[in-house]
Amino acid sequence: MAIRTSSSISQSSDLPDETEVSLTSNEPIAAPIDPTPLEKSKRLHLFGTVLTYASPSSNHRGKGDDTESPLQTITKQGRDLPVMSAYAIRSALRQMLILEGLPSNRSRINDGGAPKVEFKDFPDPNRYADDFLFGFCVTDRAAVAAHPDRPSRRDSVFRNNMAVALSSDINTHLQQAPRNTEDSPWNNIKETSLLYRQVVYTAYQYPFALALSDCLPQPEWTAALIKAIGQLSRVAGGDSVSHFQMGPRSIIIRLTPSLVAGYDNYGFQEDGSFKELDRLVNGELPGQEFWLGGEIVRKMSEDIKQKLAALQVHLIDNPQKLLAEVSQQFLGGA
């Protein structure tokens, strides 16, 4: 058998660009080799959906000449549902990991002007946890040329989507913004004005995902990220003064070799129930791959709990405890 391979492997792919294989007619084709247990374990994927507690939510931009402060929304089945961006969630997680003492390349500069970020160094996923977990993209040609031994782009290990509200009942509140006196050293506005602020009382849900093969080079950083999801807060920009918990009220996790979640990862309903639960109870989904935690378990009937337990579904009252156990199961001996 003669095999000739010509390849140039790109940063975003583990596959060669071109592979040519020629076999003589008399040689048998080799049977596929079964993957080892370690290779199988590397195929593991973590899919999750977090449901937050409900609280008043608004887009507060401070007291300035712009008197309107609308919520960002997305339309679903004729309803305008408020959203929080995936980037706001990632930014908050980055700040939490910095507080945990993980090495971070990027930091936010709060100097009162336009939003700014500062980097200590050209991105290095081997040195900085945020470069490893959240990826980066450098388009500055001079900077790229000055660092030929480092990649200029990297996909994010942590994948997430925007947080979507469960309620569309948006109200408008008025808030007075008084003008400072002439003796004050500063003044934001020329005249006292009213701020029009949209407010909604709602919970949010958002999905996230991790692939074990991506996480194996830095299991400790990944474990810190999973822990941070259980305590997520300060997901806000601008001049937010409101407290909103983004930690899990309920959480659904699936650990699976499948490349897709296989369930509606925006499946929580306004009453906090999860519409895909029946598929688990009926055995349509593999129970041993699912972890349910928080209020969804605490409010579950004993009959449903017994049925799910018989299907080897993991049921844990405390979401933070669930995430700790999932982290251990996911990363294992990595």
Steps between C-alpha positions, in 0.01 A plus 500: 500500500630841405374806682588858409379790711535868421364730764514839658307496827319822584448630854127435488516138380665177603455356149748528211397710202569218257560129545562255216489126563573233241454126558617213284216273395633197690531664841205481745359816647571509874204473736423814706675510836280533806586812699658453840301599813714816523420594141131437565509719811651788302184505291294603802298821471329706769175677410317712755208737546477739794177656625548804726275629777250770401574863592432845356722547196576824317761666284628783718744734326543763768390863509580683182341684210368174354172465687383166352633165612332216307553130557659297224250240382461207264170388348386143565156380393369857489639597843781752554725338759783697666849360452847524651786450256725197504795741515372655824488153657854423382628834627352434844652150509839646407481744791404218738797290389730798557365524857571128539864573424520350151750668267320742269633688200204732451358750745234768473605863551241714679610857438155647440542528125416255225538132597862387480691179560868453563716199414819420688648304214439356155246218552645183646257215586776312679558786742165677545174333603277750317691453173461123540133493603349787300719517191631806317550658159787734411477680165786745562744383232803659662426332834440165329829528310685582822376175660544232234514223762150572638158458339314820416159334527346240724146368536333520838505186716191631683200521266187686609204684358303804614283489811132530406228615738196286577262796532410766244304725736708815457411814696628856473618674817578868546797610705600857574855604416571825687741757365798585720530855634739756352728454801548130423836407342322306223163469330369222277193676362395853416154477658321268742333230292300180516656168403275252319614154598352170383472240778391136497463255789640179359736208519748430220630177349818442303682196358870418504725219381850357542690225317735293714761479224525882509523510879760228565808727469378711796261299724550728803401810304198315362395389849520862619279607207235238581503610864457865394184415304340399830572843651459726197417864575565855374393416145446863404662785318474877496424644843297213642392559858250213526572164657396203285597142579616299201584194706286191439154467649475178297755335273498223240828330403564224249837319482505311171719387210236655271602815313160662568301555818202305368248703699357853490771700676254787541241261642409665831147638523383814682389296803849349531405160358709330231301388198745222404453322835238266353756370249723401789217337695395303190853375439532681167818667621784303668442565871851414612636794298283763672548701818212709637548744785341779698136599528393261222607211725380651828147547360490165323241243614628185667346290223698683229816486713467121533445457126802715415717329762411163343626642169827604673433874466713694750277714726665756730319772698792744505620638162849584629542144632378366166759706311776376731403138436458557126842666487659198666318259271577704188868563565561171686868432542607765249 
